[in-house]
Amino acid sequence: YRGDSVLPETDVDVTFADLPLLETIHESIRRAGFERPTPIQAACIPPALEGKDVIGLAQTGTGKTAAVSIPIIQRLANRPELGGLILAPTRELAAQITTMLNDLGRESGIRVATIVGGVKMDEDFFALRSWPNVLVATPGRLLDHIENEGLTLDEIEVFAVDEADRMHDMGFIP
């Protein structure tokens, strides 16, 4: 998906109720006041639900975070171990993603841990001991935990990068 174009197979009249989601997710979406997916959500959610790789590009405020979060919640609902990783370039964006995951995934059993730079490592350890099934992280702090604290990502089956272009510009790609 790119810009305001809609993929040919995307039904512009689709509602969230039409998507094959857990009822707990439908309830959370209704509670959040969402009725119809935005164009990026309508284009990205169905293939992501099928397990396909998705690259989405759209302006700020178009619903990209929900487009990423909803399929992750669907796939990892009530999973006992860590299964999802979302990288974000800044702590502010990581906090926004965490809020969206908590708002839409709480009823589905999603447990989110956030590890970002600028926060005491003790807070990260506490978050990681909470048995999250989704980890939201900034690249530098994630590397700190992998290299120094032994965090492993062996069980990750869903990986998302938010604002990959910005991370590239910030030098995080290596």
DAJO-V422539 format. One record per residue. N is the residue number from 0. OMEGA is omega as a letter, one per 40 degrees, with the letter a starting at -180 (* if undefined). Layout:
# DAJO-V422539
n:N omega:OMEGA
n:N omega:OMEGA
This chain:
# DAJO-V422539
n:0 omega:i
n:1 omega:i
n:2 omega:a
n:3 omega:i
n:4 omega:i
n:5 omega:i
n:6 omega:a
n:7 omega:a
n:8 omega:a
n:9 omega:i
n:10 omega:a
n:11 omega:i
n:12 omega:a
n:13 omega:i
n:14 omega:i
n:15 omega:i
n:16 omega:i
n:17 omega:a
n:18 omega:a
n:19 omega:a
n:20 omega:i
n:21 omega:i
n:22 omega:i
n:23 omega:i
n:24 omega:i
n:25 omega:i
n:26 omega:i
n:27 omega:i
n:28 omega:i
n:29 omega:a
n:30 omega:i
n:31 omega:i
n:32 omega:i
n:33 omega:i
n:34 omega:a
n:35 omega:i
n:36 omega:i
n:37 omega:i
n:38 omega:a
n:39 omega:i
n:40 omega:i
n:41 omega:a
n:42 omega:a
n:43 omega:a
n:44 omega:a
n:45 omega:i
n:46 omega:i
n:47 omega:i
n:48 omega:i
n:49 omega:i
n:50 omega:a
n:51 omega:i
n:52 omega:a
n:53 omega:i
n:54 omega:a
n:55 omega:i
n:56 omega:i
n:57 omega:a
n:58 omega:i
n:59 omega:i
n:60 omega:a
n:61 omega:i
n:62 omega:a
n:63 omega:a
n:64 omega:i
n:65 omega:i
n:66 omega:i
n:67 omega:a
n:68 omega:a
n:69 omega:i
n:70 omega:i
n:71 omega:i
n:72 omega:i
n:73 omega:a
n:74 omega:a
n:75 omega:a
n:76 omega:i
n:77 omega:i
n:78 omega:a
n:79 omega:a
n:80 omega:i
n:81 omega:a
n:82 omega:a
n:83 omega:i
n:84 omega:i
n:85 omega:i
n:86 omega:i
n:87 omega:a
n:88 omega:a
n:89 omega:i
n:90 omega:i
n:91 omega:i
n:92 omega:i
n:93 omega:i
n:94 omega:i
n:95 omega:i
n:96 omega:i
n:97 omega:i
n:98 omega:i
n:99 omega:i
n:100 omega:i
n:101 omega:a
n:102 omega:a
n:103 omega:a
n:104 omega:a
n:105 omega:a
n:106 omega:a
n:107 omega:i
n:108 omega:i
n:109 omega:i
n:110 omega:a
n:111 omega:i
n:112 omega:i
n:113 omega:i
n:114 omega:a
n:115 omega:i
n:116 omega:i
n:117 omega:i
n:118 omega:i
n:119 omega:i
n:120 omega:i
n:121 omega:i
n:122 omega:i
n:123 omega:a
n:124 omega:i
n:125 omega:a
n:126 omega:a
n:127 omega:i
n:128 omega:a
n:129 omega:a
n:130 omega:i
n:131 omega:i
n:132 omega:i
n:133 omega:i
n:134 omega:i
n:135 omega:a
n:136 omega:i
n:137 omega:a
n:138 omega:a
n:139 omega:a
n:140 omega:i
n:141 omega:i
n:142 omega:i
n:143 omega:a
n:144 omega:i
n:145 omega:a
n:146 omega:a
n:147 omega:a
n:148 omega:i
n:149 omega:i
n:150 omega:i
n:151 omega:a
n:152 omega:a
n:153 omega:a
n:154 omega:a
n:155 omega:i
n:156 omega:i
n:157 omega:a
n:158 omega:i
n:159 omega:i
n:160 omega:i
n:161 omega:a
n:162 omega:i
n:163 omega:i
n:164 omega:i
n:165 omega:i
n:166 omega:i
n:167 omega:a
n:168 omega:a
n:169 omega:i
n:170 omega:a
n:171 omega:a
n:172 omega:i
n:173 omega:*
